């Protein structure tokens, strides 16, 4: 990929020696405007950042080099790990979010994301089941990128996973399957986070039949030797 806008953020640091980059974490900015989001991501007082920011028209900003540790995940957990920043690349998508008027992500933005993400996956050993949303790693705190984000469209382009049509065996042990996928808990917030990612037609935190089927589908897609 080429043609991005360089906009370095001071909010970064070194990755720990030997840390693998094996998570791609997607966010929405959750602010009223793109300008406000960009200003915050480069403000040293805010102490937040990401590696990449994509505006709704597809304009892409490079904020932190991928080899460096950006500050985007906050308090989080995935598959036994709590320092998600050290092993992830973070992409922020300009969108007002649930607080400021949540709306679908435009085609130009999604196309730019697919192009960028395909390049990231070519550079780093990130498996499809570790392309995640912020709500996956912090379900009690976060909702982004949310139920309007087109995970299915992205998976068709080789970025992330999407379950097959909701048919097949249900999960007989949702708690164990959610843990295998990477979630820390099996409470309503966690189930809602799973639904925001993999069953977006209804996000209510309940273990209905379709949700159980999709939990089983995603759990079966996780290799037994998946990185922890």
C-alpha positions in Angstrom: 0.0 0.0 0.0 1.2 3.6 -0.7 -0.2 7.1 -0.7 -1.1 7.4 3.0 -0.7 10.7 4.9 2.1 10.8 7.4 0.8 12.1 10.8 3.2 10.8 13.5 1.8 10.4 17.0 4.1 10.8 20.0 1.9 8.4 21.9 4.0 5.2 21.3 6.8 3.1 22.7 8.9 0.1 21.9 7.4 -3.4 21.8 8.8 -5.8 24.4 11.7 -7.9 23.1 10.6 -11.0 21.3 6.9 -10.0 21.3 4.9 -11.4 18.3 2.6 -9.2 16.3 -0.4 -11.5 16.0 -3.5 -9.5 16.5 -5.1 -6.9 14.2 -7.5 -4.8 16.3 -10.2 -2.7 14.7 -11.8 0.3 16.3 -14.1 3.2 15.5 -13.1 6.7 16.7 -16.3 7.4 18.5 -15.9 11.2 18.1 -18.0 13.8 16.4 -15.6 14.6 13.6 -12.5 13.1 11.9 -10.5 16.2 12.8 -11.3 15.8 16.5 -10.3 12.2 16.4 -7.0 12.9 14.6 -6.2 15.7 17.0 -6.7 13.4 20.0 -4.6 10.6 18.6 -1.6 12.9 18.2 -2.1 14.8 21.4 0.5 13.8 24.0 -1.9 14.7 26.8 -4.4 12.2 25.6 -2.0 9.3 25.7 -3.9 7.3 23.1 -2.9 6.4 19.6 -3.1 3.8 16.9 -1.0 2.7 14.0 -3.5 3.7 11.3 -6.5 5.9 10.9 -8.9 5.7 8.0 -11.4 8.5 7.2 -14.8 7.9 5.7 -13.6 8.9 2.3 -10.8 6.4 2.4 -8.0 8.8 3.3 -5.5 6.8 5.4 -3.2 8.3 8.0 0.0 6.7 9.3 0.4 7.5 13.0 2.7 4.9 14.5 5.2 2.5 12.7 3.9 -1.0 12.9 7.1 -2.2 14.7 6.3 0.2 17.5 3.7 -0.2 20.3 0.7 2.1 19.9 -1.7 2.8 22.8 -5.1 1.8 21.5 -6.4 -1.3 23.4 -6.5 -0.1 27.0 -7.6 -2.6 29.6 -8.2 -5.7 27.6 -7.8 -9.5 27.3 -7.5 -12.1 24.6 -6.6 -15.8 24.8 -4.7 -15.5 28.0 -3.0 -12.1 27.2 -3.7 -8.8 28.8 -1.1 -6.6 27.2 -2.9 -6.5 23.8 -1.0 -3.3 22.7 2.3 -5.2 22.7 1.2 -7.8 20.2 -1.3 -5.9 18.1 -1.7 -3.4 15.2 -4.5 -1.0 15.8 -6.7 0.6 13.1 -9.1 3.4 13.9 -12.0 4.0 11.5 -13.6 7.4 11.6 -17.2 6.9 12.8 -19.1 8.9 15.4 -19.9 5.7 17.2 -22.9 4.9 19.4 -22.6 8.1 21.4 -22.5 10.6 18.5 -24.7 9.0 15.8 -23.5 5.6 14.8 -23.8 4.9 11.1 -22.6 2.3 8.5 -19.0 2.4 7.3 -18.9 3.8 3.7 -17.6 1.7 0.8 -14.6 4.0 0.3 -13.6 3.5 3.9 -14.1 -0.3 3.8 -12.1 -0.6 0.6 -9.2 1.3 2.1 -9.4 -0.9 5.2 -9.4 -4.1 3.1 -6.3 -2.9 1.1 -4.5 -1.8 4.3 -5.4 -5.0 6.2 -4.3 -7.3 3.4 -0.9 -5.6 3.4 -0.7 -5.9 7.2 -1.5 -9.6 7.1 1.2 -10.1 4.4 3.7 -8.4 6.7 2.8 -10.1 10.0 1.6 -13.7 10.9 -1.9 -12.7 12.0 -4.4 -15.6 11.6 -8.0 -14.8 10.7 -9.3 -15.7 14.1 -7.1 -12.9 15.6 -8.6 -10.1 13.5 -10.7 -8.6 16.2 -12.8 -5.7 17.3 -12.2 -3.6 20.3 -15.4 -5.0 21.9 -14.0 -8.5 21.6 -11.0 -7.7 23.8 -12.9 -5.3 26.2 -16.6 -6.3 26.1 -17.4 -4.6 29.4 -16.1 -1.3 28.2 -16.3 -1.1 24.4 -18.8 -1.6 21.6 -16.6 -0.8 18.6 -16.5 -1.2 15.7 -20.0 -2.4 16.4 -22.9 -4.2 14.8 -22.9 -2.0 11.6 -19.4 -3.0 10.7 -19.3 -5.4 7.8 -17.2 -8.3 9.1 -18.6 -10.6 6.5 -17.6 -8.4 3.6 -14.1 -8.1 5.0 -13.8 -11.9 5.5 -14.6 -12.5 1.9 -11.5 -10.4 1.1 -9.3 -12.6 3.2 -9.4 -10.5 6.4 -10.9 -12.2 9.5 -13.4 -15.0 9.9 -17.1 -15.1 9.2 -19.4 -18.1 10.2 -21.3 -20.1 7.6 -25.1 -19.7 7.4 -26.6 -20.4 10.8 -27.1 -24.1 10.5 -25.4 -27.0 12.2 -24.8 -28.2 15.7 -25.1 -25.8 18.6 -22.3 -25.3 21.1 -22.9 -27.8 24.0 -20.5 -25.8 26.2 -20.6 -22.1 25.3 -18.3 -21.1 28.1 -15.6 -23.5 27.0 -16.0 -22.5 23.3 -15.9 -18.8 24.1 -12.7 -19.4 26.0 -11.3 -21.3 23.1 -12.1 -18.5 20.8 -10.3 -16.1 23.1 -12.8 -14.4 25.4 -12.2 -14.1 29.1 -15.8 -14.4 30.4 -19.1 -16.0 29.2 -21.3 -13.3 30.7 -24.0 -11.2 28.8 -21.5 -8.5 27.9 -19.2 -11.1 26.3 -22.0 -12.8 24.5 -23.1 -9.4 23.1 -19.5 -8.7 22.0 -19.5 -12.1 20.2 -22.8 -11.1 18.5 -21.6 -7.7 17.5 -18.8 -9.5 15.6 -20.4 -12.7 14.4 -24.2 -12.5 14.7 -25.1 -8.8 14.1 -28.8 -9.2 13.4 -29.6 -9.2 17.1 -27.2 -8.1 19.8 -28.9 -8.9 23.1 -26.4 -10.9 25.1 -28.6 -14.0 25.1 -27.5 -17.5 24.2 -30.2 -18.2 21.6 -29.9 -21.1 19.1 -28.3 -19.0 16.3 -25.7 -17.6 18.7 -24.9 -21.1 20.0 -24.5 -22.4 16.5 -22.2 -19.5 15.5 -20.1 -20.0 18.7 -19.6 -23.6 17.7 -18.6 -22.6 14.2 -16.0 -20.1 15.2 -14.6 -22.3 18.0 -14.1 -25.2 15.5 -12.2 -22.8 13.2 -9.6 -22.1 15.9 -6.6 -24.4 15.5 -5.7 -26.4 18.6 -2.2 -25.0 18.3 -3.5 -21.4 18.1 -1.1 -18.9 19.8 -2.0 -18.0 23.3 
